[in-house]
Amino acid sequence: LRLANAVERQPIIYTKSSRNYKNRNLQNDAWSCVATEVGTTIVEAKRLWTNMLCSFRSYRSKVRQSMHAGTVFRPRWFAYEAMMFMANAMEDNDHADT
């Protein structure tokens, strides 16, 4: 959960609509802050984040599909609630791409 909380405090990492999103220097600075806060390297923080994001997307998809079926799937994954900020970010990113 520390990683999710650390990334949430660095919106430049996940907000594609930010004018600085593609600025590699600012991205690296943000990842450096995350890695320091979590106590790991930048490479390891990015790897862990990629894995967590993949799991979150999978569970989020199951929840959304279950809503159409009438019964809502409730994930028991430890980081699901902590990563709900990414649900909004992913929707915003979808709109920013169009």
Buried (B, 14 or more C-beta within 10 A) or exposed (E): EEBBBBBBEBBBBBBBEBEEBEEEEBBEEBBBBBBEBBEBEBEEBBEBBEEBBEBBBEBBEBBEEEEEEEEEBEBEEEBBEBBBBBBEBBEBBEEEEE
